[in-house]
Amino acid sequence: MIVNKLFPFFKIQFFIQCTILGLLGCLCTTNALAQPCDPHCVLITVRRILPGSGGGAALAAPSFKQSSNVIPFGDTLKITSPSLPAGAVIEYSKDNGSTWTTGDQVVIDNKVNIVARVRLNQQLSPLLQGSFTPSYQRMLVIGNSIMSHGPAPDLGWYNFNGMAASAPEKDFVHLLTARLQTLNPTMTVQLQSGVGIELDFGKPTYAMDEFDQPLQSFKPDLILIRLGENVVDGDVSSRNFEGQFRQLLDRLKQVSTTNGQLVQIVITTTVWDRPLADAAIRKVTAEKAYPLVDLSSMVGKSQYFASQYANPGVAAHPNDAGMQQISDLIWVKFQ
């Protein structure tokens, strides 16, 4: 179709438009089946740009600045682009592309899979993917005799490590520490008794200030709470164990924050039959959105406990297999 021959009225309009553009003549289509254009017409070709193509040169994929996939807890993962065009942005996703955040820095406070891309309007670069695990500098373990117990000859116990483990390197603290040190060989550990809160929670004479000093001086970036066996289920409601446990977590977080220390808190259930105490631990941990290590699969399983000891108190503690199982289940949270 030749517009200037078949539609004189539109010829005038197009002529004016062409004049504005600095062109002389009229507009005609480039349909190969149509009549040839008048030699005085100017041929204008319109190219369709598909959504997502952007119409420009291909965008280069971004890259992670860090070369290792193990990053100190609380540090920032940086995403860079070798050549970021004007108007382009870097985006990343922590949920495999379901949602995207504009930015080139991600704080690593948990194990996370990162997908990143460059976007310029509707044009997208190839995706960059990586999995990152935090390492820790200082771990504070709050526990009971399963964590550590000195020699007690009257009980038939002579070691100084997690009770009923055959050697220090066989208790869950040493086993877990060895694994965490594969991420950071210089990580250090400090133990803090939590028996006070287990036995005295809810009493007017009990205060949680016993935890302030290790938090202020040691400044842990990882706190493992591994207690509850000494909480009697009959006292859980009457002495408000749930509320006391909530206060403990709040205090640990508050003191750490005051010290300017970002901290990860990991909590376990008990290895004894403590349904009410465990229910409170589960509820409060879920409220705070902290990682919970479920040890309920060990409860009542004789293969995990030290029946070789005559004293029933010692025999109720995890043996080497039980200590290994505790370590294994905690370690899963860091993988």
N, C-alpha and C positions, 0 to 999 in steps of 0.2 A: 504494500500500500504506500503510495506517495502522497503525503499529506497536502503538499502545495497544489496538486492537481485536483484532488477529490474534495478537499475541505478548505476552500478559500478563507473562511472566517478564522480557522485555526492557523492558517498560514500567517496571517497578520500577527496573531498572538505569539507564535513561535519565532517569527521574524524579530519582534521586539525583544523577546528573551535572548535570542542569539546575539542581537546587537549589544545588549547589556553585557553579555559575556565576551564581547569583542569579536563576535563571529558574524559573517555575512551570509545570509541565505536562510534556509528553512530546515526544519527538523524532519528526518525521515527514518523509518525503521531499517533494521539490517536483516530482516527476514529473507533468507536466500530464495524463497519461493515467490517473493513479491516482485513488482516491477523494479527495474533499476532506478536509482535516485536521479533526479534532475541534476545535470552537471553543475548547476549553480547552488545546489544544496550542500550543506555541511553535514557530513556523516558523524553521528555521535554514537559511540558504542558504550553500553551500560553493562558492567560486570557484576553479577550477583555474588555477594560474600556470604558464605554459609555461617550460621551461628557457631561460635566456638573457634573459628579459624583466626579471627582477629584481623585477617587480611595482611599481616605483616610477617616478618621473619619469625621462624620458630623460636620459642622461648627455651632457654637452657634450663635444665633441672637444677634446683638448689643443691647445696651440700652441707654436711655437718662440720662445724669447725673442729670439734674434738675428734681425735683419731681413735679413742677407746670407747667401748660401750659401757664401761664402768666409770661412773662419775660420782665424786664426793656428794654425800647427801646435802641437799640445799643449794648446791651449785647450779649455775645456769648453763643449759645446753644452747649453743648459738647456731643459728641456721643462716648460711650466707648464699649469695648468688654471684657467679663470676661476672655477669653483666646484666644489671637490673635496668631495663628501659624506663624512661620517664613515665610515671603513672602506674607502673607495675608494683605489686605488693607480694610479700611472702606470706603464705598461710600454712598452718599446721593443724593436724587433727590427732586427738588421743583415742578416738573410737573408730579407727579404721575408715575414716572418711565420712562418717554420718554427720558430723558437725565440724565446722572449720573456724579457726581463730586467726585473725590477722596479727602477725607479729613474727619476730625472728629470734625470740628468746623464750626458753621453757625451763622453769625451775624443776629440778629432778628431786622429788620428795617421795617417790615410790617407783617400783619397777613399772616401766611404761613402754608401749610401742608407739612410735611417732611416725606419722606420714606427713610429708611436706611437699609444697608445690609453689610455683610462681604463677600469678594470675594478672593478666592485663585485660581489663574489661571481661569479654567472654573467652579470651584466648588463655589456654592453660599449658603449662610445661609438663614434661614427664614427671611422674611421682618419685619422691625420694622416701625410702623407708628405713627405719632402724629401731632396734630394741635396746633400752638403756636400763641399767641396774645401779642403784645407789650403793656406795660403800660408806662405812661409818668409821669415825675416829675413836669414839669412846662409848662403850656400852655399860650401862648400869643395870644390874640384875637385882630385882627386889624379890626375895623368896624366903623359903623356910629351910628345914633340915634336908629336904630333897636337893636344895641348892648347895648347902654346905653344913657340915656338923663336925665339931672337934671331937677328939677321942673321948669315949665314955666307957671305961673298962667295966663298970658295973652293969652295962648293957651288952657287953661283949663286942663293943665297937671300938676300934683302935686307929682308924684312919682320920685324916683331916680333909674331907672332900664331901661331895654329895653322899648322904647316908645310904649305905648298902652297895654303892659302887665299889668294885674291887680295887680301884686305884684312881688317883685324881684324873688321869687322862680318860677314864671311863665314865665320868659323870657327865650330865647333859651340858653343863656350863662349858667344860673343856672341849667337848665334842662340837658344840655350836661355835665356840670361839675359833677353833681350827678352821671351820668352814668359812666363817665371816672374814678371817684373815687371808683367805684366798682372793678376796676382793680388795682388801687393804692389809698388807702384812704388818703395818705399824699400829693397827687397832689395839686399844687397851681396854681392860675390863675391871670394873669395881663391883663388889658384892655388898648388898645392903639388906639386913634382916627385915623381913616384913611380919615377923611373928607378933610384934606388938599390936599391929592392927588386927591380926587374926584373933588374938586372945582378948584384947581390950576394947575393940571397936564399940562405940556407943556409950562407953562409960564416961561419967563426968570428968574423971581424972585423966582421960586419954586425949592427947593432942598429937597432931601429925607433924609437929616440927622436927621430928627425928629425920625427916627426909630433906630438910632444907639445906643442911650442911653439905651432903654429897652433891646435891644439885648445884650449889653455888661454887664449890671448889673444884669438883670434877667436870662439871658442865657437859653431861652426856648428850650426844645427839641421837642415841638409841636407848630406850628404857624398855626392859623386858620385865613384866609383872607375872611371876610364876608362883602363885600362892593360893590359899583357900582350903587346904586339907585340914587345918586346925580350926576352921570355923564350924561350930556345932550348929546343925540345922535347926535345933530348937531355939537358938538365939537369933536366927536370921531376921525374923519378923519383930520380935520384942525389942531388939536392940538396933533395928533398922540398918542391917548390913548393906542393903542396897544404897541407902543414902550416904553411908560412910564410904562405900567404895566410890561413889560418884564424887564425893569431896576429895578423896585421894587423887583421882584422875585430874580433877580441876586444879588441885594444889600443885601437882607435878607440872602441869602445863603452865600455870600462872608463874611459878618460880622460874621456870626455864625461860619464859618469855621476858620476864623482868631482867634476867641476865643476858638478854639478847641472843638466846640460843634457840635455834629451830630444832625441834625434837620429834622423833618418831616413837610412838608408844605401841608396843605389841603386848597382848594379853593372852593368857592361856586359861582354860578351865582346869578343874582338878583331876587327879588320877584316882581319887577315892570316891566312894558313893556319897556325894554331897549334893543332892538334887536341888535343894533350895538355895544354897550358896552359889551353885553353878548357874541357876536361873537368874539370880541377881547380877552375876558377872556378865552373863550373855546380854541381858537387857541394857545395862549401863554401857557396855562396850559398843553395842549397836547404836545407841543414842549418840555416842561420841564419834562414830564412824571409824573406830580404830580396828586394825587387823586382830581377829580372834583366832587363836589356835585351839581347835577342839580336840581334847584328849579323852573324850568319853569312850573311845574305842578300847582304851586300856583298862577301864574300870572293871574289876572282878576277874581279870584275865591272869591266872596264876603264873603264866610263863613270863610275865613282866615284873614279878615281885620276888623278894629275896627270902624265900622259904627256908634257905639253908641256915638262917640265924634262929637261935632258940628263943631269943627275946621277941615277943610279938610286935613290939613297937618298931624295932629295927626291921623285922621281917615284912612289915607292911610297906616298906619303902621299895622303890624300883631297884631291881638288880641291873646288871650291865645291859641286858636286852631291853629292859624298861627305859633306862637312861638313853640308850640309842634311839628308841622309838620316840621319846620326847624330843630329842634333838632333830630327828628326821622330820617330825611334824611341824616343828618351829621353822626349820630351814625352808620348807615349802613356801612359806610366806615371803622369802627373799629371792625366790627363783622366778 
